Amino acid sequence: MTASMLHILDPEPHTLHGDFSREREPVLTIDPGDTVRFRTLDAGWGLEPHHPGAYRPRRELEHEGDGHALVGPVAIRGARPGMTLEIEIGAVVPGAYGAVLAGGWESAWNERLGVIGDGVVHAYTLDAETMTGRNQHGHTVVLQPFMGILGMPPADPGRHSTIPPRVTGGNLDCKELVSGSTLLLPIAVDGGLFSTGDGHAAQGDGEVGGTAIECPMERVDLTFRLSDRPLRTPIAHTPAGWITFGLDRDLDEAAYIALDAMLELIGHELGLARRDALAYASVHVDLRVTQLVNEVRGVHAILR
């Protein structure tokens, strides 16, 4: 048996991209069981912290398109459509700064909330030793760092936006995907072609302002494995419990997809018939809004 290896990927011109595409050549090919240590920019391609207060432009890396700054893609040998990619999340270490941007940009969500116009920036200093962050108003938060985007391209050709999450992952924005979690994603293309980015130091369910504490990541350790377990939607095992994801433009449909997948998971894990699984879920499962602001709505079901 070949020993597993540790690979390093930093944000460099040849590793950075702002979309998902099955045509994009992998920058790294690994064996199942290998670990990749990523370092990432913040989602906005920042080369420096945001200024606190009213939004002002800052220095950013020149890039094509307006997608999140992703690092990858990584190909996994033996990965084929119909298989499942298991991503074990190890250390997640945020950078020294982050920021929440709210209001200012045109969107149906911001229009409903009455915040179109000048944007505001809450700029945070982040301390990875104490796992706390503090902004210009003196507000202190406990950090719970995770990657907003963990995903692969869909089977369709062409370039695909990083904004909406998909069955193959991407912009899931689930705050439970912290260190110690394992995310399972259906594979749609040969090699998988996994990328990550959009580091968050902390976020509430829903990501209601459109951003979390967006930050660069100094270290994100991900270990990749393959399985033949069939999946129709992402699932995860996290410190909070088992999670199933529902993704749809309609929030009710997203909730149904998450619950349907949870009933299947309960049947698989506990050996319960579907009606018994529903009765069990009504006591033990929470439905939460993952995010509302990324074109496709997300709901996740948590089995504590």
N, C-alpha and C positions, 0 to 999 in steps of 0.2 A: 504494500500500500504506500502511495506517495505521501510524504509528509506535507501538511498544509503550510502555506506560505503567507507572509505578510507583505502586501503591496502598498505603495504610497502614491496618492494622487493629489497634487496641489492645483490650485486655480491658475492655469497658464493658458496662453492663447489657443493651444491645440486641444486642451481639455474642456474649455468653457464653451457653452452653447445655450441658446435661449428657446429651444423647441424640442419636441420629440419627433424622431423620424427613423423608420426602419432602414432608410438608405444611409444613415450616418455611420461611418466606419468606427468600430470600437477603438478607443485609445489604450485599452488594456484587455487582455484575455486571460482568464483565470480558471483554475480547476474548482469543482465543488469542494467546499470545506475551507477554501482560502479566505483570508480576511483582507479587506481594503481599508486603509486609513485615509480618509478624505480630509482636506482642508477646503473651506468654501468662502466665497464672498457673501455679503448679504444679498437678498433677493434683487435689490436694485442696482447691482454692479458697482457698489460704492468702493471708493479708494480712500475715504475718510469718513468720520462720523457726520451725521446730520447736525445742523445748527438748531438749538432749541428755540421754541417760540413759533413765529410765523414761518411758513415754509419758504426756504430759499434753496436754489440749486446748489449742488456740491460737485466736487470732482468725482467722476465716474469713469469706469473703463469703457472705451468705445466698443460698441457691439451692434450687431444687426438685429432688427426686430425689437419688440418690447416685452419679451418673455422674461421669466425669472432667470437669474444666473445659475446654471446647472454645471456640475462637474461630472464627466463621463464621456461617452457611455462605456460600460464595462460588459464584456461578453463572458458568459459562463459556458465552458465546454460541455457539450451534451444537452444543453437547453433546447427544447423543441416546443412548438405550439401544442397546447393541450396539457403540458406539464405545469408544475407549480414551483415558483421560486420562493424559498424560505430565507428571509433576511433577519439574522440575529443581530440585534442592536447592542453594541458594547458601549464603550465610553463615548459620551457626548459632552464636549467641552466648549463653552461659548467663548467668543472673543471679548475684548475689553469694552466694547460699546454696542449700543443698540438704540432703536428708536421706534416709536409708534407714530404713524402719520394718519390723521383723521380729517375727513372733509376735504373740500377743495376741488376734487375731480368729479367730472360728470359721470353719474351712474344713476340708475333707477332707484337704487337703495339710498344713496345720498340725497336724491331729490325728495324721496318720501320723508326722510328725516330732517329736511330743511337745512342741510349743511353744505350745499354747493356754494362755492366762493373761495375765499382764502382758506388754505389748509393750515392745520396746526401740527407742530411737532413736539412730542414729549421725548426728549433725548435722555438716554439712560447711560450711566456708568455701571459696568458689570464687573462683579468680583467672582471669579470662578473658584476661589478658595472658600469663601463664605457662602457661595451660591445665593447672593443677593444682588439686587440692582436698585439704583437710586436715580431719580430724574431731577430736573431743574426746580420742580416744585417741592422737593423734599419727600416725595412719595417713595416708599421703599417696598419692594416686592421680593418674595422668595422665588428664585429661578427654578424652572422646570424645563430644561432645554430639550428640544426635539427638532427633527427635520420636517418642515412643512411638506416638502416634495420628496417622495421615495417612489420611483416608478420606472416604467418601460413604455415604449411606443406601442400603439395599437397595430393591428394587422394592415390597416389601410395605408396605401402609399402616400407620399407627400410629407409636408411639415405640419405638425399639430401643435396648437397653442399649449403653453404650460399652465394656463389659468384654470380650465375646468378639470376636475379629477375624473378618472376613468376606471373601468374595471381592472385595467393593468396598473393601477396606482396613479402616481403623479401628485397633484396638489390636494392631498387628503386633509391636511391641516388638522390632524387629530392629536390633541395634547396628551393623550395617553401613550403615544408611541415613544416613550422615554427609554433610557438605558435599562436593559433587562427584558425588553420586549422582543418578540419575534413576529414579523409581519409576513403573511403568506399572500402572494399575488399570482393570478393566472398569467401564464406566458403566452404571448401572441405571435412572436417572431423568433426565428432561429437565433440562438445566443442570448436571448432575453434583452440585451442592450440596456442595462440599468444605469440610471443617472440620479443624482440627488442634489439638493440645494434648498434655498428658502429657510435658513436656520431661524428658529424662534427660541428666544430665551424664556418666554412665558406667554401664555395665551389663555383666554377664557373660551369655553364652548361657544361656537357660533362665529368667532372672530368678527364681532359685529361692526367694528370700525373699518374693516377691510384689511387691516394689518395687525400683527401681534407685535411683540418687541422683536423687530427684525434685526438680525445680527449676523456677522460673520461667525464661522465656526473654526476654532483652532484644531479640533480633532473630533472626528466621527468615525468610529470603528464599526464596520459592518462585515459580518461573516455570511457567506452565501452557500446555500445547499439546494439540491433539487429533489423533488418527489413527484410521484405519479398521482397524488391525491387530486381528484377533479374539483375545481372551484368555479363558481359562477360570479363571485364577487369577493373582494378582499376580506380576509379575516386576520385576527391577530391574537396572540396570547401575551398579556401585559401584566405588570404588577397590580393593575386594577381588576384584572380578570380576563375572560375570553371576550373578544369584540368581533362583531360582524358589521360590515359597512353596507349602507344603501346609498346609491348615487342616482339622482334623476333631476330633471328640471322642475319636477313637481315634488314638493316636500312630502305630501302624503304618500306618493309612490315610493320615494326614498325610504320612508319609514316602513312601508310594507316589505320592501326588498331586504332591509336590515333584519326585520323580525322573521321573515321567511327563512333567511339564512341561519338565524339563531335557532329556530326550531329544528332545522336540519342538523345543526351542530349539537344541540342537546340530545337529539336522537342518537347521533353518532357516539358522543362521549358517555352518555348515561343509559343508553339502551331503552329510551322511552318511546312509546308510540306517539304519533303527532298530537293527538288530543291531550294526552298526558303531558307532553312537552309544553303545550300551550298553557295548561294549568300551572305547571312548574314555573314557566316564564312569567306568568302574571304575578308571582310572588318574588322571584329572584332576579328578574331582568329589568334594567333601566334603559329607556330610550332617550337619547340625547341628540341635540342638533349639533353636528360637527362643525359645519360652516354654512353660511347663507349668502356669501358675497362673491362666489367664484363661478357664476353663470349656472353651474350644476349644483343643486342643493345636496348636502350630505347629512345623513343620520347614522349614528352608530348605536348598536345595542350592546350593552355590557352585562355579562353574566358574572356577578360578583363571586 
